[in-house]
């Protein structure tokens, strides 16, 4: 059990946040295997104690853990600056790399992990790897729900607080200066052209008026990119809060009535 949990956490720490579903599935597999073993070996340590030890979540009244640290690192260092949100999903996906794509430093993957330490057999491991590859490296609601189940309410609150603080620092330190620069670059006598010019004429009018602004060196790498980071942060907060709300609603619906058994 300890070997499987440690191998699963090391694999999670060596990959991006889309590996959340794999870690969640391995933890469910380990929990089921432990419950079957306890039928014949009742003196085994409780699974939650083994998981907390492997996850380095042993301090009293502390929500810090390996999963939480990895989630915070990936959200700030990869999801916000490097992914793009698709409203038709809704999900985040990785666009083609560009000049200002940030490279993320991750732990090396574990070596020599036996097949039984993951899903039990080589065929089961290969089957889940094929399912993960079919997902295309996207990050959606299923990942948020799996992350919530692993972190719990306390861990999710820490993640949301850190994400909110990062966005609050982004506004005065980065975005406000870009907004000021863009406002100064706008021509003072710009007005809406007449509709009689048509779409092409209106586009040509603004293209000529904003020629200097288009030549701004940091328009794409600075202005557009940092506004994407801020927008991704808002959408990610909404996704995580939606996952928390869905799980809380389900727990309330499954709770017994007041005074019941």
C-alpha positions as CSV (number, residue, x, y, z in Angstrom):
1,X,0.0,0.0,0.0
2,X,2.7,2.5,1.0
3,X,4.7,1.7,-2.2
4,X,1.7,2.1,-4.4
5,X,0.7,5.4,-2.8
6,X,4.2,6.8,-3.0
7,X,4.6,5.8,-6.6
8,X,1.2,7.4,-7.5
9,X,2.2,10.6,-5.8
10,X,5.5,10.7,-7.5
11,X,3.9,10.2,-10.9
12,X,1.5,13.0,-10.1
13,X,4.3,15.4,-9.0
14,X,6.2,14.7,-12.3
15,X,3.3,15.7,-14.6
16,X,0.8,18.5,-15.2
17,X,-2.5,19.0,-13.4
18,X,-4.3,16.7,-16.0
19,X,-2.8,13.8,-14.1
20,X,-5.3,14.5,-11.3
21,X,-7.7,11.8,-12.7
22,X,-5.0,9.2,-12.7
23,X,-4.0,9.9,-9.1
24,X,-7.7,9.9,-8.1
25,X,-8.3,6.5,-9.8
26,X,-5.2,4.9,-8.2
27,X,-6.2,6.1,-4.7
28,X,-9.7,4.6,-5.3
29,X,-8.0,1.3,-6.4
30,X,-5.7,1.3,-3.3
31,X,-8.6,2.0,-1.0
32,X,-10.6,-0.9,-2.5
33,X,-7.6,-3.2,-2.2
34,X,-7.1,-2.2,1.4
35,X,-10.7,-2.9,2.3
36,X,-10.5,-6.4,0.8
37,X,-7.2,-7.1,2.6
38,X,-8.7,-6.0,6.0
39,X,-11.2,-8.8,5.7
40,X,-8.4,-11.3,6.2
41,X,-5.9,-9.1,8.0
42,X,-7.9,-6.9,10.4
43,X,-4.8,-5.6,12.1
44,X,-3.7,-3.5,9.1
45,X,-3.3,0.2,9.7
46,X,-6.2,2.3,8.6
47,X,-6.0,3.4,4.9
48,X,-6.5,7.0,5.7
49,X,-3.6,6.9,8.1
50,X,-1.4,5.4,5.5
51,X,-2.5,7.9,2.9
52,X,-1.9,10.9,5.3
53,X,1.6,9.6,5.9
54,X,2.4,9.2,2.2
55,X,0.8,12.6,1.4
56,X,2.8,14.3,4.2
57,X,-0.4,15.4,5.9
58,X,0.3,14.5,9.4
59,X,0.4,17.9,11.2
60,X,-2.6,18.7,13.4
61,X,-5.1,21.2,12.0
62,X,-3.0,21.6,8.8
63,X,-4.3,21.2,5.3
64,X,-0.8,21.2,3.7
65,X,0.0,18.1,1.7
66,X,2.0,16.9,-1.4
67,X,-1.2,17.0,-3.5
68,X,-2.0,20.6,-2.4
69,X,1.5,21.9,-3.0
70,X,1.6,20.3,-6.4
71,X,-1.8,21.8,-7.3
72,X,-0.8,25.3,-6.2
73,X,2.4,25.1,-8.2
74,X,0.7,23.8,-11.4
75,X,-2.2,26.3,-11.2
76,X,0.1,29.4,-10.9
77,X,3.0,28.1,-13.1
78,X,1.1,26.3,-15.9
79,X,-2.7,26.4,-15.9
80,X,-3.1,30.2,-15.7
81,X,-0.3,31.3,-18.1
82,X,-0.2,28.4,-20.5
83,X,-3.7,27.0,-21.0
84,X,-6.7,28.4,-22.9
85,X,-10.3,28.1,-21.8
86,X,-13.0,26.7,-24.1
87,X,-16.5,27.9,-23.3
88,X,-18.1,25.0,-25.3
89,X,-16.4,22.5,-23.0
90,X,-16.2,24.0,-20.5
91,X,-12.6,23.1,-20.1
92,X,-9.0,24.2,-20.4
93,X,-6.8,22.9,-23.1
94,X,-3.1,23.5,-24.1
95,X,-2.7,25.7,-27.2
96,X,0.4,25.5,-29.5
97,X,3.5,26.8,-27.7
98,X,4.6,30.3,-28.5
99,X,7.5,32.6,-27.7
100,X,6.1,33.6,-24.2
101,X,5.0,30.1,-23.1
102,X,6.4,29.4,-19.7
103,X,8.4,26.3,-19.1
104,X,7.4,24.4,-15.9
105,X,10.0,22.7,-13.7
106,X,8.7,19.3,-12.4
107,X,10.1,16.4,-10.4
108,X,11.5,13.6,-12.5
109,X,9.1,10.6,-12.9
110,X,9.7,7.5,-10.7
111,X,11.6,4.7,-12.3
112,X,11.1,1.0,-12.0
113,X,7.6,1.2,-10.7
114,X,6.1,-2.4,-10.8
115,X,2.9,-3.0,-12.6
116,X,1.0,-4.1,-9.4
117,X,1.8,-0.7,-7.7
118,X,-0.6,1.2,-10.0
119,X,-3.7,-0.6,-11.2
120,X,-2.6,-4.2,-10.6
121,X,-1.5,-5.5,-14.0
122,X,0.2,-4.4,-17.2
123,X,-3.0,-4.6,-19.2
124,X,-5.0,-2.5,-16.7
125,X,-2.2,0.1,-16.7
126,X,-2.2,0.2,-20.5
127,X,-6.0,0.5,-20.6
128,X,-6.0,3.5,-18.3
129,X,-3.1,5.1,-20.1
130,X,-5.1,4.8,-23.4
131,X,-8.1,6.5,-21.6
132,X,-5.9,9.3,-20.4
133,X,-4.4,9.8,-23.8
134,X,-7.9,10.0,-25.4
135,X,-8.8,12.9,-23.1
136,X,-6.2,15.0,-25.0
137,X,-4.6,16.6,-22.0
138,X,-7.6,18.8,-21.2
139,X,-8.5,20.1,-17.8
140,X,-12.2,20.2,-17.0
141,X,-14.9,19.7,-14.4
142,X,-14.0,16.1,-13.7
143,X,-10.5,17.1,-12.7
144,X,-11.9,19.8,-10.3
145,X,-14.2,17.2,-8.7
146,X,-11.4,14.7,-8.3
147,X,-9.2,17.4,-6.8
148,X,-11.9,18.4,-4.4
149,X,-12.3,14.7,-3.3
150,X,-8.6,14.4,-2.6
151,X,-8.0,17.7,-0.9
152,X,-11.3,18.0,1.0
153,X,-13.1,21.2,1.8
154,X,-10.2,22.6,3.8
155,X,-7.6,22.0,1.1
156,X,-9.8,23.4,-1.5
157,X,-10.3,26.6,0.5
158,X,-6.5,27.0,0.8
159,X,-6.2,26.5,-3.0
160,X,-8.9,29.1,-3.7
161,X,-7.4,31.5,-1.2
162,X,-4.0,31.3,-2.8
163,X,-5.4,31.6,-6.3
164,X,-7.4,34.7,-5.3
165,X,-4.4,36.3,-3.6
166,X,-2.3,35.7,-6.8
167,X,-5.0,37.4,-8.9
168,X,-5.3,40.3,-6.5
169,X,-1.5,40.9,-6.8
170,X,-1.8,40.7,-10.6
171,X,-4.2,43.6,-10.8
172,X,-2.2,46.5,-9.2
173,X,1.3,45.1,-10.0
174,X,0.9,44.2,-13.7
175,X,-2.5,44.8,-15.3
176,X,-2.9,48.4,-14.1
177,X,0.3,49.5,-15.7
178,X,-0.6,47.9,-19.0
179,X,-4.0,49.6,-18.9
180,X,-2.4,53.0,-18.4
181,X,0.0,52.4,-21.3
182,X,-2.8,51.4,-23.6
183,X,-4.9,54.4,-22.6
184,X,-2.0,56.8,-23.3
185,X,-1.4,55.1,-26.7
186,X,-5.0,55.6,-27.9
187,X,-5.4,58.6,-30.2
188,X,-7.3,61.4,-28.4
189,X,-9.6,62.2,-31.4
190,X,-10.9,58.6,-32.0
191,X,-14.6,58.4,-32.7
192,X,-17.0,55.9,-34.1
193,X,-17.1,56.1,-38.0
194,X,-20.4,56.2,-39.8
195,X,-22.1,53.0,-40.6
196,X,-22.2,54.0,-44.3
197,X,-18.5,52.9,-44.6
198,X,-19.5,49.3,-44.0
199,X,-17.6,46.7,-42.0
200,X,-14.5,46.8,-44.1
201,X,-14.4,50.6,-44.0
202,X,-14.8,50.7,-40.2
203,X,-12.1,48.1,-39.8
204,X,-9.7,50.0,-42.0
205,X,-10.4,53.2,-40.0
206,X,-9.5,51.6,-36.7
207,X,-6.6,49.8,-38.2
208,X,-5.1,53.1,-39.3
209,X,-5.9,54.9,-36.0
210,X,-4.4,52.1,-33.9
211,X,-1.3,51.5,-36.0
212,X,1.0,52.8,-33.3
213,X,-0.7,50.7,-30.6
214,X,-0.3,47.6,-32.8
215,X,3.4,48.3,-32.9
216,X,3.6,48.2,-29.1
217,X,6.3,45.7,-28.3
218,X,4.6,44.0,-25.4
219,X,1.0,44.0,-26.8
220,X,0.9,40.2,-27.2
221,X,3.5,39.0,-24.7
222,X,2.5,41.4,-22.0
223,X,-1.0,42.9,-22.4
224,X,-2.9,40.0,-24.0
225,X,-1.0,37.3,-22.1
226,X,-1.5,38.8,-18.7
227,X,-5.2,39.5,-19.3
228,X,-5.5,35.8,-20.3
229,X,-3.8,34.8,-17.1
230,X,-6.4,36.9,-15.1
231,X,-9.3,35.6,-17.1
232,X,-8.1,32.0,-16.7
233,X,-7.9,32.6,-12.9
234,X,-11.5,33.8,-12.8
235,X,-12.8,30.8,-14.8
236,X,-10.7,28.4,-12.7
237,X,-12.2,29.8,-9.5
238,X,-15.7,29.4,-10.9
239,X,-14.9,25.8,-11.9
240,X,-13.5,24.8,-8.5
241,X,-16.3,26.5,-6.6
242,X,-18.8,24.7,-8.9
243,X,-17.2,21.4,-8.0
244,X,-17.4,22.2,-4.3
245,X,-21.0,23.2,-4.6
246,X,-22.0,20.1,-6.5
247,X,-20.3,17.8,-3.9
248,X,-21.9,19.7,-1.0
249,X,-25.3,19.4,-2.6
250,X,-24.9,15.7,-3.1
251,X,-23.8,15.3,0.5
252,X,-26.9,17.2,1.7
253,X,-29.2,15.1,-0.4
254,X,-27.7,11.8,0.9
255,X,-27.8,12.9,4.5
256,X,-30.5,11.2,6.7
257,X,-33.4,13.3,7.8
258,X,-33.1,15.1,11.2
259,X,-33.8,12.6,13.9
260,X,-33.5,9.6,11.6
261,X,-31.1,6.7,11.9
